[in-house]
Amino acid sequence: MKARKIILLLIIAIFLIGCSEKNEKIQLIETNAESSTIYQNDNIKIKIADNIDEKESIYTSILNEIQKIDEFSPIENLEVQISKQYLVPNIDKIIKCDAKFIETEEFKKELIKRSYGIYDNWVSEGLYAKIYDIETQEVDFSTYYENNKFSLFGARFFEPFVTKEEVENVKAASIDLVKYLLENNKKEEIIKNNINISDIEEWAKEKNIDLSYQNEIQSLMNRMEAYRVTDKFIINTREEVNGFKIDISIGQIEAGDEITEQYDTAEKIEKIILRFDRDIEAIKRGIEKDAPKFYTEYKEVLDNVPKVEYIFYTNADQIADGGYVLQGDGKINLRDMIVQAHEYCHFLFHSAFTENDIAINKPSWIDEGIANYLDAAYSEAYAELAEDSITYIVNFEISELASEELTEDERREIKKLRTEEVKIFLENDIDINNINEVVKYKNKKVLENHLRVLSKVKFNKILGFDINEGNAPMDLMTEGDSMDYHKNFSFFNYLVEEYGLEEMLCLNVADFNGLTYKEVFGKTFDELRVDWMNYLKENIKGIEPIL
């Protein structure tokens, strides 16, 4: 009997110890900093500016929220900054906001995400319902998903991409799925961003949900988050996967701007991001294959690119040509999604190197040449561009230039140019009736690139634009910038094909102070231009009319 009492007392003691550990209060140390008060321990930091009224109550409110989260699972890392200057919540690794934002559901969901480093919105929706014991409405998933693709991507929670019905169904599915995963001992996997398709198959079967589309986009799982801040829709990804942010103007989408049709639904955004992934990977693999020494030497640089922020179409006047990069600001501005790979190459071959203290001072013709060649040779986006370009040329009608003030001679010359282009395609085995097959081959994409850029030069000449043929009296490689922008693309392509990608990529890190063409290629600029023209005539049948 005595032994039974001892065992019972031990059980009660263990139970009480367990409960005390579970309910242990978070302890933060208060310190004063310049214009603010900081409360922190080893993994939590709350900074409240002195310009905030009722700082103590604000702190208590935040502490209560993080206590609930910590009781679910210990907080790994969290930093919150409260100040009146943060009128628009800034949410990345740190939550920066004003006092009003902490009263919202969104703030609580962000606390959950930042506490554990969670990216997927569906996870935070489900954990929010669990931690805060939110009652959810019963939803018939099978009826809804009978006519809709199932996707866990967080963009589906946000207007203007979705209907109210979709928001309700996706939120309900997220909550139900997280509940299911927790019941099946997947808590650690949820918090560690490590949920697989196999983890949700039984749940989907029970709900009569088809996961085929989710399988198509499975690489988006565990890495994506999306949120709305005033008039912006922002997508953020884990840096270790292919880190980037996407900044989209909601106002432009709601206005029905033609340009935004590329990404005005969640499904389109999903496909864009997946193509970004494929093209970035394809370019790196192309470098590894065709410039192995360069790749080996700079592998760490190429594989650890700084996080880039994509700005989707903000100012039509600034971005008329499809996209641009301002080196040093970490942003790529895109009007046309098809140019992403080209612009990314500018970012890759500058920011990634300078971040590693490698000086980059190459002339613009080489910078543009690298971006153009790698895009044309390896990217999927360029295949789409080539297909669009060939289709336009084959089906060209002079009436499509009705907005242009053209003379009869100009119209006749343009029509002749388009006819010559079609002939060149046919003579060089570019099957205009099966373009998808053509763009599978690097050499044919590069050939098409030669034709496309040189046709632009010829087109501009017909319209009377001045075309700079290039001038390098001192034979300096920096003087190559004097050649027409599009002609330089073809010139660079020729140099790659003649001297190798290895040689041309090494120029990215060269010292151009006094460097001449003769030193690099064994020939002067003028000699190389002659060789280039001869190369085009020898390797592209019938090209003479567009030179």
C-alpha positions as CSV (number, residue, x, y, z in Angstrom):
1,M,0.0,0.0,0.0
2,K,2.8,2.3,0.9
3,A,4.5,1.5,-2.4
4,R,1.3,2.4,-4.3
5,K,1.2,5.8,-2.6
6,I,4.8,6.5,-3.5
7,I,4.1,5.6,-7.1
8,L,1.0,7.8,-7.2
9,L,2.9,10.7,-5.7
10,L,5.6,10.3,-8.3
11,I,3.0,10.3,-11.1
12,I,1.4,13.5,-9.7
13,A,4.8,15.1,-9.3
14,I,5.8,14.3,-12.9
15,F,2.5,15.6,-14.2
16,L,2.9,18.9,-12.2
17,I,6.5,19.3,-13.5
18,G,5.3,18.7,-17.0
19,C,2.5,21.3,-16.6
20,S,4.8,23.8,-15.1
21,E,7.3,23.4,-18.0
22,K,4.5,23.8,-20.5
23,N,3.1,26.9,-18.9
24,E,6.4,28.5,-18.0
25,K,6.2,32.2,-18.6
26,I,8.4,34.0,-21.1
27,Q,10.9,36.2,-19.3
28,L,12.3,39.2,-21.1
29,I,14.8,41.7,-19.8
30,E,14.0,45.4,-20.2
31,T,16.8,47.8,-21.4
32,N,16.6,51.4,-22.6
33,A,18.1,52.3,-26.0
34,E,18.1,55.5,-28.0
35,S,14.5,56.7,-28.4
36,S,13.1,53.2,-27.5
37,T,12.7,50.5,-25.0
38,I,13.8,46.9,-25.7
39,Y,12.5,43.7,-24.1
40,Q,14.5,40.6,-25.0
41,N,16.0,37.2,-24.2
42,D,18.1,35.0,-26.3
43,N,15.5,34.4,-29.1
44,I,12.9,37.1,-28.6
45,K,13.2,40.9,-29.0
46,I,10.5,43.5,-28.8
47,K,11.5,47.1,-29.5
48,I,9.0,49.8,-28.8
49,A,9.7,53.4,-29.8
50,D,9.3,56.2,-27.3
51,N,6.8,57.9,-29.6
52,I,4.3,55.1,-28.9
53,D,1.6,55.9,-26.4
54,E,0.9,53.4,-23.5
55,K,4.1,51.4,-24.2
56,E,3.5,49.1,-21.2
57,S,0.1,48.0,-22.4
58,I,1.4,47.5,-25.9
59,Y,4.2,45.4,-24.5
60,T,1.9,43.4,-22.3
61,S,-0.4,42.8,-25.3
62,I,2.4,41.5,-27.5
63,L,3.8,39.4,-24.6
64,N,0.4,37.7,-24.1
65,E,0.3,36.8,-27.8
66,I,3.7,35.3,-28.0
67,Q,3.1,33.4,-24.7
68,K,0.2,31.6,-26.4
69,I,2.4,30.8,-29.4
70,D,5.3,29.6,-27.2
71,E,3.0,27.3,-25.3
72,F,2.2,25.6,-28.6
73,S,5.9,25.2,-29.4
74,P,8.9,27.1,-28.1
75,I,9.6,30.2,-30.2
76,E,12.8,29.9,-32.2
77,N,13.4,33.5,-33.2
78,L,11.3,36.6,-33.2
79,E,11.8,40.3,-33.5
80,V,9.1,42.9,-33.4
81,Q,9.6,46.7,-33.7
82,I,6.8,49.1,-32.9
83,S,7.0,52.7,-34.0
84,K,4.7,55.4,-35.4
85,Q,7.1,55.7,-38.4
86,Y,6.0,52.2,-39.6
87,L,2.6,53.3,-40.9
88,V,2.7,50.5,-43.4
89,P,3.7,47.1,-41.9
90,N,7.1,46.0,-43.1
91,I,7.2,42.2,-42.8
92,D,10.3,40.2,-43.7
93,K,12.5,38.7,-41.1
94,I,11.4,41.4,-38.6
95,I,7.9,42.6,-38.0
96,K,7.9,46.4,-38.2
97,C,4.6,48.1,-37.6
98,D,2.6,50.7,-35.7
99,A,0.5,50.1,-32.6
100,K,-2.7,49.7,-34.7
101,F,-1.4,46.6,-36.6
102,I,-0.9,44.6,-33.4
103,E,-4.7,44.6,-32.9
104,T,-5.3,42.7,-36.1
105,E,-5.5,38.9,-37.0
106,E,-2.8,39.5,-39.6
107,F,-0.4,40.5,-36.8
108,K,-1.0,37.3,-34.9
109,K,-0.5,35.2,-38.0
110,E,2.8,37.1,-38.7
111,L,3.9,36.4,-35.1
112,I,3.3,32.7,-35.7
113,K,5.2,32.7,-39.0
114,R,8.2,34.7,-37.7
115,S,8.4,32.7,-34.5
116,Y,9.2,29.5,-36.4
117,G,10.5,30.8,-39.7
118,I,7.3,29.5,-41.5
119,Y,6.7,30.7,-45.1
120,D,3.5,29.1,-46.3
121,N,0.3,31.1,-45.6
122,W,-1.7,27.9,-45.4
123,V,0.4,26.8,-42.4
124,S,-0.1,30.1,-40.6
125,E,-3.8,30.0,-41.2
126,G,-4.1,26.5,-39.8
127,L,-1.9,27.2,-36.8
128,Y,-3.7,30.5,-36.1
129,A,-7.0,28.6,-35.8
130,K,-5.3,25.9,-33.6
131,I,-3.4,28.2,-31.3
132,Y,-6.2,30.8,-30.9
133,D,-9.0,28.1,-30.9
134,I,-10.9,29.7,-33.7
135,E,-14.2,28.2,-34.7
136,T,-14.3,27.4,-38.4
137,Q,-17.2,27.0,-40.7
138,E,-17.9,23.6,-42.3
139,V,-17.1,23.6,-46.0
140,D,-17.9,21.0,-48.6
141,F,-14.4,20.7,-50.1
142,S,-15.3,18.0,-52.7
143,T,-18.0,20.3,-54.3
144,Y,-15.6,23.2,-54.5
145,Y,-12.5,21.3,-55.7
146,E,-14.5,19.4,-58.3
147,N,-14.3,22.6,-60.4
148,N,-11.1,24.1,-59.0
149,K,-7.4,23.2,-58.9
150,F,-6.1,22.5,-55.4
151,S,-3.2,24.7,-54.5
152,L,-1.5,25.6,-51.2
153,F,0.1,28.7,-52.6
154,G,-0.7,31.7,-50.3
155,A,-1.6,34.0,-53.2
156,R,-5.0,32.4,-53.3
157,F,-5.9,34.1,-50.0
158,F,-5.6,37.6,-51.4
159,E,-7.7,39.9,-53.5
160,P,-7.7,40.8,-56.4
161,F,-6.6,37.4,-57.5
162,V,-9.5,35.5,-56.0
163,T,-13.2,35.4,-55.3
164,K,-14.7,35.5,-51.8
165,E,-15.7,31.8,-52.3
166,E,-12.2,30.8,-53.1
167,V,-10.8,32.7,-50.0
168,E,-13.3,30.8,-47.8
169,N,-12.5,27.4,-49.3
170,V,-8.8,27.8,-49.3
171,K,-8.7,29.1,-45.7
172,A,-11.0,26.2,-44.6
173,A,-8.9,23.7,-46.4
174,S,-5.7,25.1,-44.8
175,I,-7.2,24.9,-41.3
176,D,-8.5,21.4,-41.9
177,L,-5.2,20.2,-43.3
178,V,-3.1,21.6,-40.5
179,K,-5.5,20.0,-38.0
180,Y,-5.1,16.7,-39.8
181,L,-1.3,17.0,-39.9
182,L,-1.1,17.8,-36.1
183,E,-3.3,14.8,-35.4
184,N,-0.9,12.7,-37.4
185,N,2.2,13.8,-35.5
186,K,3.5,16.2,-38.1
187,K,3.9,19.2,-35.8
188,E,7.7,19.3,-36.2
189,E,7.4,19.0,-40.0
190,I,4.9,21.9,-40.1
191,I,7.2,24.2,-38.1
192,K,10.3,23.2,-40.0
193,N,8.7,24.0,-43.5
194,N,9.0,20.3,-44.4
195,I,5.6,19.1,-45.5
196,N,5.6,16.7,-48.5
197,I,2.8,15.8,-50.9
198,S,2.9,12.3,-49.4
199,D,2.0,13.8,-46.0
200,I,-1.3,15.1,-47.4
201,E,-2.4,12.3,-49.7
202,E,-4.6,10.5,-47.2
203,W,-6.2,13.8,-46.2
204,A,-6.9,14.7,-49.8
205,K,-8.4,11.2,-50.4
206,E,-10.8,11.6,-47.5
207,K,-11.9,15.0,-48.8
208,N,-12.1,13.8,-52.4
209,I,-9.5,16.4,-53.5
210,D,-7.4,15.9,-56.6
211,L,-3.7,16.7,-55.9
212,S,-2.5,16.5,-59.5
213,Y,-2.0,20.3,-59.8
214,Q,-0.4,20.5,-56.4
215,N,2.1,17.8,-57.6
216,E,2.9,20.0,-60.6
217,I,3.8,22.9,-58.3
218,Q,5.2,21.0,-55.4
219,S,8.5,22.9,-55.5
220,L,6.6,25.9,-54.2
221,M,5.7,24.1,-51.0
222,N,7.6,25.0,-47.9
223,R,9.1,28.2,-49.4
224,M,6.5,30.7,-50.3
225,E,4.6,33.4,-48.4
226,A,2.3,36.1,-49.7
227,Y,0.8,39.2,-48.0
228,R,-0.9,42.4,-48.8
229,V,0.4,45.7,-47.6
230,T,-1.7,48.7,-48.5
231,D,-1.8,48.7,-52.4
232,K,1.0,46.1,-52.8
233,F,0.9,42.4,-53.0
234,I,4.2,40.9,-51.9
235,I,5.5,37.4,-52.4
236,N,8.5,36.3,-50.4
237,T,10.6,33.1,-50.6
238,R,13.2,31.4,-48.5
239,E,16.6,32.6,-49.4
240,E,18.2,29.1,-49.4
241,V,15.9,27.9,-52.2
242,N,16.1,30.7,-54.8
243,G,15.5,33.7,-52.7
244,F,13.5,36.6,-54.0
245,K,10.6,38.9,-53.3
246,I,8.0,40.0,-55.8
247,D,6.3,43.3,-55.5
248,I,3.0,43.7,-57.4
249,S,0.8,46.8,-57.6
250,I,-2.7,45.8,-56.8
251,G,-4.1,49.0,-58.2
252,Q,-2.8,48.2,-61.7
253,I,-4.3,44.7,-61.6
254,E,-7.7,46.1,-60.3
255,A,-7.6,48.7,-63.1
256,G,-7.4,45.8,-65.6
257,D,-4.1,47.0,-67.1
258,E,-3.3,45.0,-70.2
259,I,0.3,44.4,-69.0
260,T,-0.9,42.8,-65.8
261,E,-2.7,40.0,-67.6
262,Q,0.5,38.1,-67.4
263,Y,0.1,37.7,-63.6
264,D,-3.4,38.6,-62.6
265,T,-4.3,35.2,-61.2
266,A,-2.6,32.9,-58.6
267,E,-2.1,30.2,-61.2
268,K,-0.3,32.5,-63.5
269,I,1.9,33.7,-60.7
270,E,2.7,30.1,-59.8
271,K,3.7,29.3,-63.4
272,I,5.8,32.5,-63.6
273,I,7.8,31.6,-60.4
274,L,8.3,28.0,-61.5
275,R,9.7,29.3,-64.9
276,F,12.0,31.7,-63.0
277,D,13.3,28.7,-61.1
278,R,13.8,26.6,-64.2
279,D,15.6,29.4,-66.1
280,I,17.9,30.3,-63.3
281,E,18.8,26.6,-62.9
282,A,19.2,26.1,-66.6
283,I,21.6,29.1,-67.0
284,K,23.8,27.8,-64.1
285,R,23.8,24.3,-65.6
286,G,24.7,25.8,-69.0
287,I,27.6,27.6,-67.5
288,E,28.7,24.5,-65.7
289,K,28.6,22.5,-69.0
290,D,30.1,25.1,-71.4
291,A,32.4,27.0,-69.1
292,P,33.5,24.4,-66.6
293,K,36.7,26.2,-65.4
294,F,34.8,29.5,-64.8
295,Y,32.0,27.6,-63.0
296,T,34.4,25.7,-60.8
297,E,36.2,28.9,-59.8
298,Y,33.1,30.9,-59.1
299,K,30.6,28.1,-58.0
300,E,30.1,29.6,-54.5
301,V,29.3,33.0,-56.0
302,L,26.9,31.6,-58.6
303,D,25.1,29.4,-56.1
304,N,24.8,32.0,-53.4
305,V,23.2,35.0,-55.1
306,P,21.9,37.8,-53.0
307,K,18.1,38.0,-52.5
308,V,16.6,39.9,-55.4
309,E,13.4,41.9,-55.3
310,Y,11.2,41.8,-58.5
311,I,9.1,44.9,-59.1
312,F,6.3,43.9,-61.5
313,Y,5.5,46.8,-63.9
314,T,5.3,50.1,-62.0
315,N,6.2,52.8,-64.4
316,A,5.6,52.3,-68.1
317,D,7.9,55.2,-69.1
318,Q,10.9,53.8,-67.2
319,I,10.4,50.2,-68.4
320,A,9.2,50.4,-72.0
321,D,11.7,47.8,-73.2
322,G,10.5,45.0,-70.9
323,G,12.7,45.3,-67.9
324,Y,15.8,46.8,-66.3
325,V,18.2,46.5,-63.4
326,L,19.8,49.3,-61.5
327,Q,23.0,47.8,-60.2
328,G,23.4,48.0,-56.5
329,D,19.8,48.4,-55.4
330,G,18.9,44.7,-55.4
331,K,15.9,45.1,-57.6
332,I,14.8,43.8,-61.0
333,N,12.0,45.8,-62.6
334,L,9.8,43.8,-65.0
335,R,7.2,45.0,-67.5
336,D,7.3,41.8,-69.5
337,M,7.9,38.5,-67.6
338,I,9.7,37.1,-70.7
339,V,12.8,39.2,-70.0
340,Q,13.3,37.9,-66.5
341,A,16.2,35.6,-67.4
342,H,18.1,38.3,-69.3
343,E,17.7,40.8,-66.4
344,Y,18.6,38.2,-63.9
345,C,21.9,37.6,-65.7
346,H,22.8,41.3,-65.2
347,F,22.1,40.8,-61.5
348,L,23.9,37.5,-61.3
349,F,27.1,38.8,-63.0
350,H,27.3,41.9,-61.0
351,S,25.6,41.8,-57.5
352,A,26.6,38.2,-56.8
353,F,30.3,39.0,-57.5
354,T,30.4,42.4,-55.7
355,E,28.8,40.9,-52.7
356,N,31.8,38.6,-52.5
357,D,34.2,41.6,-52.9
358,I,35.1,40.8,-56.5
359,A,35.4,44.0,-58.4
360,I,33.3,44.3,-61.6
361,N,34.1,47.0,-64.1
362,K,33.3,45.5,-67.5
363,P,32.0,47.7,-70.3
364,S,28.2,47.6,-71.0
365,W,28.6,45.7,-74.3
366,I,30.0,42.7,-72.5
367,D,27.5,43.0,-69.7
368,E,24.6,43.0,-72.2
369,G,26.3,40.4,-74.3
370,I,26.6,37.9,-71.4
371,A,22.9,38.5,-70.5
372,N,21.7,38.1,-74.1
373,Y,23.7,35.0,-74.8
374,L,22.9,33.1,-71.6
375,D,19.2,33.9,-72.0
376,A,19.1,32.9,-75.7
377,A,21.2,29.7,-75.2
378,Y,19.6,28.3,-72.1
379,S,16.4,29.9,-70.9
380,E,12.9,28.6,-71.4
381,A,11.7,32.2,-71.5
382,Y,13.8,32.9,-74.6
383,A,12.2,30.0,-76.4
384,E,8.9,31.6,-75.8
385,L,10.3,35.0,-77.1
386,A,11.7,33.3,-80.2
387,E,8.4,31.5,-80.9
388,D,6.5,34.8,-80.6
389,S,9.0,36.6,-82.8
390,I,8.9,34.0,-85.5
391,T,5.1,33.8,-85.4
392,Y,4.9,37.5,-85.8
393,I,7.3,37.6,-88.8
394,V,5.6,34.7,-90.6
395,N,2.2,36.3,-90.1
396,F,3.3,39.9,-90.6
397,E,1.0,42.3,-92.3
398,I,2.1,45.9,-93.0
399,S,-1.2,47.1,-91.6
400,E,0.1,46.2,-88.2
401,L,2.4,49.3,-88.4
402,A,-0.6,51.5,-89.1
403,S,0.3,53.7,-86.2
404,E,3.7,54.5,-87.7
405,E,4.0,57.4,-90.2
406,L,5.7,55.5,-93.0
407,T,6.5,56.4,-96.5
408,E,5.7,54.0,-99.4
409,D,9.4,53.2,-99.7
410,E,9.6,52.4,-96.0
411,R,6.5,50.2,-96.2
412,R,7.9,48.4,-99.2
413,E,11.4,47.9,-97.6
414,I,9.8,46.6,-94.3
415,K,7.6,44.1,-96.2
416,K,10.7,43.0,-98.1
417,L,12.7,42.6,-94.8
418,R,10.0,40.3,-93.4
419,T,9.9,38.2,-96.6
420,E,13.7,37.8,-96.4
421,E,13.5,36.7,-92.8
422,V,11.1,33.9,-93.6
423,K,13.3,32.8,-96.4
424,I,16.3,32.7,-94.1
425,F,14.4,30.6,-91.6
426,L,13.5,28.0,-94.2
427,E,17.1,28.0,-95.6
428,N,18.5,27.3,-92.2
429,D,16.1,24.5,-91.2
430,I,14.0,26.7,-88.8
431,D,10.7,24.9,-89.1
432,I,8.2,27.8,-88.9
433,N,5.4,25.2,-88.6
434,N,7.0,23.5,-85.6
435,I,8.7,26.2,-83.6
436,N,8.5,24.2,-80.3
437,E,10.8,21.6,-81.8
438,V,13.2,24.3,-83.1
439,V,13.7,26.0,-79.7
440,K,14.8,22.8,-78.0
441,Y,18.2,23.3,-79.6
442,K,20.7,25.8,-78.3
443,N,22.4,26.4,-81.7
444,K,19.0,27.2,-83.4
445,K,18.0,29.6,-80.6
446,V,21.3,31.4,-80.9
447,L,20.9,31.5,-84.7
448,E,17.4,32.9,-84.3
449,N,18.9,35.5,-81.9
450,H,21.5,36.6,-84.5
451,L,18.6,37.1,-87.0
452,R,16.3,38.8,-84.6
453,V,18.8,41.4,-83.4
454,L,20.2,42.1,-86.8
455,S,16.7,42.5,-88.2
456,K,16.0,45.1,-85.6
457,V,19.1,47.0,-86.8
458,K,18.0,46.7,-90.4
459,F,14.4,47.8,-89.4
460,N,15.8,50.9,-87.6
461,K,17.9,51.7,-90.6
462,I,14.9,51.6,-92.9
463,L,13.1,54.1,-90.6
464,G,16.1,56.4,-90.8
465,F,17.5,55.9,-87.3
466,D,21.3,56.5,-86.9
467,I,23.0,53.2,-86.3
468,N,26.5,53.4,-84.8
469,E,28.7,50.8,-86.6
470,G,31.3,50.9,-83.8
471,N,34.5,52.7,-83.3
472,A,37.6,51.7,-81.4
473,P,40.5,53.8,-82.7
474,M,42.7,52.8,-79.7
475,D,41.5,49.2,-79.9
476,L,40.4,49.4,-76.2
477,M,37.7,46.9,-75.3
478,T,35.8,49.6,-73.4
479,E,35.4,51.3,-76.8
480,G,33.1,48.4,-77.9
481,D,30.3,50.3,-76.2
482,S,30.3,52.6,-79.3
483,M,28.6,49.9,-81.4
484,D,24.8,49.8,-81.8
485,Y,23.1,48.0,-78.8
486,H,21.6,45.2,-80.9
487,K,24.6,44.7,-83.2
488,N,26.7,44.1,-80.1
489,F,24.4,41.2,-79.2
490,S,25.3,39.5,-82.5
491,F,29.0,40.4,-82.2
492,F,29.1,38.9,-78.7
493,N,27.4,35.7,-79.9
494,Y,30.0,35.4,-82.6
495,L,32.8,35.8,-80.1
496,V,31.3,33.1,-77.8
497,E,31.0,30.7,-80.8
498,E,34.5,31.5,-82.0
499,Y,36.5,31.8,-78.8
500,G,34.2,29.9,-76.3
501,L,31.9,30.8,-73.4
502,E,34.7,30.2,-71.0
503,E,36.8,33.0,-72.5
504,M,33.9,35.5,-72.6
505,L,32.7,34.8,-69.0
506,C,36.2,35.4,-67.7
507,L,35.9,38.9,-69.0
508,N,33.3,39.5,-66.3
509,V,36.1,39.8,-63.8
510,A,38.8,41.2,-66.0
511,D,40.6,44.5,-65.4
512,F,39.7,46.7,-68.4
513,N,42.1,49.4,-67.6
514,G,43.9,49.7,-71.0
515,L,42.9,46.2,-72.1
516,T,42.7,45.8,-75.9
517,Y,41.0,43.4,-78.2
518,K,44.4,42.4,-79.6
519,E,45.5,41.3,-76.1
520,V,42.4,39.2,-75.5
521,F,41.6,37.7,-78.9
522,G,44.9,38.2,-80.8
523,K,43.1,40.5,-83.3
524,T,42.1,44.1,-83.4
525,F,38.5,45.3,-83.1
526,D,38.4,46.1,-86.9
527,E,39.7,42.6,-87.7
528,L,37.2,41.0,-85.4
529,R,34.3,42.9,-87.1
530,V,35.4,41.6,-90.5
531,D,35.6,38.1,-89.2
532,W,32.2,38.5,-87.6
533,M,30.6,39.5,-90.8
534,N,32.3,36.6,-92.7
535,Y,31.2,34.2,-89.9
536,L,27.5,35.2,-90.3
537,K,27.7,34.8,-94.1
538,E,29.3,31.4,-93.8
539,N,27.1,30.0,-91.1
540,I,23.7,31.5,-91.7
541,K,22.4,30.9,-95.2
542,G,20.9,33.9,-97.0
543,I,21.7,36.4,-94.3
544,E,23.3,39.0,-96.6
545,P,20.0,41.0,-97.3
546,I,19.6,41.9,-93.6
547,L,23.3,42.8,-92.9
